[in-house]
């Protein structure tokens, strides 16, 4: 009986050690700096989508196209409805839109959700106050062309039409936009 009890205690300690090791690995991996989703310098792609929402005047500045966006600072947000972090980020992105759109920064959302669940996409957009920027639905070809594999992915393109920043997090976006606007105002 004692040896069985001793074996159970050893097994319990081994399980705790394994659990603590896994928890430590999880904490360590979460603290590593994120790898940018795309390389800097990548050109602004054509915005391919099955259809568009929020493109009517005055919400937007008209139809979304690469040609219309060139020469402007552009934030492209890659997302989809089934992504909890994507949905959670939208209220903060709406605040950034409210601050930076009047300064000439263009925001474009691209979701892989298709016309098959368009009503759900529209309901989600309507549920987020300030979610007024153009959204291309069924935009999987653009996601695939850029190799987007983690969500949300945000990319900022500079006035020269090349990527200057990308991340899966919003925490540096305001600083990046402030710097890009400053460089634009200086003609850099």
N, C-alpha and C positions, 0 to 999 in steps of 0.2 A: 504494500500500500504506500509506504514511504517513497519508494523509487518511482512509482507512478506520479505521486505528488511532486517530486523533485523534477521529473521530466516535464510535467505541465508548467512548472515555474520557469524552467529553461526555455521552453517553447514560447511562453508568454513574453519573456525578456527578448527573445530573438525577434518576435513579431513587433515589439515596441521599437527595437533597434532598426528594423527594416522600415517601419512607418516613419520614424524620425529622420532616417536617411532620405526617404522619398520627399518628405516635407522640406528638408534642407535643400535638396536639389530643385524643388519647385520654387522656393524663395530665391535661390541663387539665379535660376534662369530668368525669373521675372525682373531681376535687377540689372540684367545685361542691357546695354544700350540697344535699342531697336535698330535693325538693319533697314535702311530706306527701301521702300517697295520698288522704286525705279531709280535708275541712274540719273544724276543731274545732266542737263544738256539735251535730254531727249526732246525731239520736236513735238509741238502741240499737234495731236492727231485730228483727223476729221472726226466730228462728233456723230458717229453712226448710231442710229436708234430707230426702233420700229415706229415710234411716235413721240410727241412732246406734250408736256403739261406746263402750265404757268408761262406761256410764251406770248400771251396777248398783252397789248399795250394797256395801261401804263405799267403793269406788273414787271414786265421785261422790256428790254430794248429791241424786241423783235425776234425773228427766227434765229435759231442757233446754228452757226456755221463756223468753220475754222477761219474763213476769210473775215468774218465780222469780229472775231475774237483777237486776231493778230493785231499787235500794237497796243494791247491792253494787258494788265495784270489779270490773270484768270485763276480762279480756284475751282478745281474739278473734284467732286466728291463721288467716289465709287461706293455703292451700297446696294443692299437688297433687304426686303421686308423681313426675311427670316433670320436676320443678323441682329441680336440684341444690342451689341455695342454700337451698331450703326444707328439704330433707333434711339438709343440713349444719348448719342452725340448731337442729334438734330436740334434740340432747343438751344444748345450753346452755339452751334453753327448759325442758327437763325439770329442770335445776338451779334455775331461777327458780321453777318450779312447786313444787318441794320446799320452797323457802324461803318463798314467799308464800301458798300455799294454806292452810297452818295459820293464817295471819293473816286469813283470810276472803276473800282474792282468788280470784275464780272464773276459771278458764281454760276456753276453748272453742276447739276446732279445727274449721275448716270446710274440707273438701276438695271440689274439683270431681269427684274420682274417684267413679265410680258403682258400683252393685252389680255391674256387669259385671266389675270388677276388685277386688271386695271382698276376696278372699283375699289379693291383693298388699298392699292397705292394711293388713289385719290383720297380715300378716307384717312389714311395715315398723314398725308400732306396737310389735309384740312385740320387735323388734330394738333398740329404743331404751330402755335402762333408765330407769325413772321416767316414761315416757310414759303417764300414768294419767288424764289429763283427758278429758272427753267430746269425741268427734269426730263431727261430722255429715258423712256422705258423700253425694254427689249434691246438694251444696248450691249449685249454680250459680245458682239464683234469688237467693240472698242476695248472692252475689258481684256479680251483675249489678245488683241493686237499689242497691248501694253504689258501683257503678262501679269495682270492683277490677279493675285492668288490669296490675298488676305484682306479682310474687311473690318471696318471701313478703311479705305485708302484715300488720302487726300493728296493732291498734287497742285503745286502752285507753278504756273508758267509766267515767265517774265514778259515784258513788252517785246522782247526779241523773238518770242514764240518758243522758247526752250524752257524745260523744267528747271526750276531753281531750288525746289524743295519738295520732298514727299515724306509722308509718315502715315502711320495707322492711328495717330493720336492728334488731338486738337491743341495740346498744351503749348506748342511753339508757334502756332499759326498767326496769332496777332503780331508777334515780334517779326516774323518773316514778312508779313504784309506791310508793317510799318517801314521796315528796311527797304522793301521793294518800291514803296511809294516815295521814300526819300531819294533813292537812286534815280527814279523816274523824274522827279522834280529837278534833279541836278543834271539831267540829260545823260546819265551814265548807263 
